[in-house]
Amino acid sequence: MSGADVNRRNRRGQTALMLAAQDGRKEIVEHLIRASADVLAVDKEKMSAVSWAACRGDFPEVISTLVTFKADPNVRDVRGVTPLMAASLLGYSNSVAVLLTVGADEEIKLRGRTAYQMASEKGHSEVCRTIKAVLKSRPPREFWASTTD
């Protein structure tokens, strides 16, 4: 990628990292991060690479990679949707598990509803079971607050 701008944007404001994330291309995501791609960048809809990975497929490895390099698992898009909400609404239980494991906030609400409630309303019972199981074994919220920085 010598000389290429890895953070260049298309007309929707998306970067190459966002496009690779939404296609579940973990190897490309890793390559772009090594080439200094901005993991915190958001497009015109305020969607990040994590947001795109969460709403386009069940891509837990991509999400894990992005968050390992300090991407925000709680970023909200212009509608207020978090990656956890998107994955829950779409029934992507593996992505939900990874998001919760890396510290996504399950208590964030949109129109009074959490990701769990959204999944339940959509009939995504596997996602609901996943949320309960991960939260049962995940360290308490105080742990996450002390490890950010």
Buried (B, 14 or more C-beta within 10 A) or exposed (E): EEEEEBBEBEEEBBBBBBBBBBBBBBEBBBBBBEBEBBBEBBBEBBBBBBBBBBBBBBBBBBBBBBBEBEBBBEBBBEEEBBBBBBBBBBBBBBBBBBBBBBBBBBEBBBEEEBBBBBBBEBEBEBBBEBBEEBEEEBEEEEEBEEEEE
